[in-house]
Amino acid sequence: MLNSSPVNRTMERGAVHSNRPDLPPVDYAPPELPSVDYNRLPVPGNVIGKGGNAVVYEDAEDATKVLKMFTASQSNEEVTNEVRCFNQYYGAGSAEKIYGDNGDIIGIRMDKINGESLLNISSLPAQAEHAIYDMFDRLEQKGILFIDTTETNVLYDRTRNEFNPIDISSYNISERSWSENQIMQSYHGGKQDLISVVLSKI
């Protein structure tokens, strides 16, 4: 018989035997995964802070996170800068953008940072002077020239004697509308203002 395989003829006679053990049947169906709604918005909890363009809430679904929800429109560039700086300072994944149903950026989900707002502190211990210099050293080592150095944007952790920035954005020395000298003058002016506030509370 033309084009007839010897193997096929043998199988027809029932003469093929295998020494391999029988294997259990395999279920090739993909495993069922829990459904995830990637468009679901985060759930705000209690209000823990307010600013000129945002309200900060606890994350009702994760006690280690907070939700900064914008009350005024923010440019993508501004939010991207803030998220990038927060991740640079506190580590990758510590902040991410929150998008609304229409794709607009409506907030930032970020790690909850320990401490009390410097604005609400009337007196500081002597060692806080060293701590504020340390904060600026850490920022500069990570390439961040802290812009908004107001009392509301810095928390003081008394237990660790540590200042922690919470609303972080950075000057861009490649900005063409300003000279590098102008940028550095503005940065050092804001830095000295915040240091002076800390020293006045010691």
N, C-alpha and C positions, 0 to 999 in steps of 0.2 A: 504494500500500500504506500503510495507516494505521500510525502509530507506527514508521515505518521511517526510520532516520537516513540522510541522504545520504552520510555518511561510510561507514556500513556497506555501502551499495550499491556505493560506489566500491571498498572493500576487496574485496568479492566479485568485482569485475571484474579485481582485480589491478592497479589503476591507481594505487595509492598508492606514492609513492617518497619517500625521505628523503635530505636532503643531509648529515645528521649522520654522523660516522664511527662505525664499529662500535666498541663499548666492550668491554673484556674482561669475562668473567663475574664476578659478585660473589658471594663466599661469605658468606652472611648468618649462618652458624653462629657462635656465640660462641667466642672463642679459649679454648683449654684453659689453665687456670691451675694452678700447682702446688698440690697439696693441702696444707692447713694445719690442724693440730690445735690449735684454740684452747684446748682443755682440758688440753693437755700441761703438766705441771709443769716448772719449771726444774730443771737438773741441778746439784746442789751439788758443788763441788770440795773443795780443802783447807780445813780450819778455820783462820781467821785471827784469831778473837776470840770471847770468851765473856762473857756478862753474866748478870745475875740472872734474866732472863726470855727470853733468846735466845742463839743461836749464830750467828756470822757466818762464812759460807763464801765462797770464791771462786766466781764463776759459771763452771762448766766450759765453757760455750758462748760466753762473752763476757768477755774479759780486762779490759774497762773497767767491769765491773759486779761487785757483791757481792750476796750473798743473806743477809738477816737473817731467820732462821727462828725463830719463837717456840717456846719450850719450855713456856710457860704461856699460858693463855687471855688474850687481850687484848680490851678493848672496842673496838667500831667507832669510837667517839669518840676514844679515845687514838691509835689507828693513823691515823685520818684527820688528826688534829692533827699527828702526826709527819711524815706524807707531805706535807702542805700546807706545813709549815715548811721541810722539806728542799727542796721545789720553789721556795719563795720565796727561799731563800738561794742555791741552786746553779743555779736555772733550771728552767723548765717541762720536765717529762719526765725529770728527774733521779731521781725516785723514783716507784714505783707499788706498789700492794698485790698480794700473791700470794694467790690463792684456792685452797682445797683442793677435792676432788671433791664435797664436800657444800655448797660455797658459803661455808664459813667462811674468815675471813682467817687465813692461816697464816704470813705473813711479808711482808717488803718487799724488793723488788729496787731497788737504788739504784746511782748512780755510785760507782766506787771513788775514794776521796779519798786523795791523797798525804800522807805524813807518818808520824811515829812517835808512839805513844801517850805522852802527857805522863807517865803513870804509870811508864813504863819509862825515862824520861830522868832522869839524876842531875844533870846540869849543863846550863845554857843560856848562850848568849852574851848580852852586855849589850844588844844590839839587840832581844832577845826581849821586853823590857819594852814597847817601842813596839808590837811586834806583837800583844801580848795586848789592849792598848787598841784597836788597829785592829779586831780581831775583834769586840769588843763594839760598836764604832761601826757596823760593817757590819750586824750583827744588828739593832741598834736602828733603823738607817735603813730596814731592810726590815720593820719593825714586829714584830720578834721579841724577846720578853723571855725569854731563855734560862733554862729551869727547872733542868735536871739538870746543874749545873756541876761535875761530878766529873772527876778526872784521866783517867778511862777514856774520857770522851766528847769529848776534844779531842786532835787530832793536831798535831804541830809539823813543818812542812816546813823543814828547815835550808837547803835550796838557795834558797828564796824568802823565808826569814825570815817565815813565815806560820803562824798558828794556824788550824786548821780544825775546826769542830764536826762531829760525826758522828751524834750521837743528839740531834736537835733537837726540842724541844717548847717551847711558849710559854705564859706566863701569859695568862689572859684577864681583862682589867680590867673586863669586864662581868659577871664571875662574881658572882652575887648572894650567895653564902655568905661571900664575903670583901669587905671594903671596899677601895676603890682604894688607900688608904693602907697597908693590910695587905699587899696584893699587891706594891706598890712596895718596901716594907721587906724583904719576903722576897726579891724579885729582887735588890735592891742588896746584900743580905747574901751571897747566893750568888755574885754577881759579884765582890765584894771577896774572898771566900774563894779563888776561883780565881786572881785576880790575886796574892794573897799567896803561893800555891803557886808561881806562876811566878817571883816575885821571890826566893823562898827558894832557887831553883835557879840563880840568876845569880851 
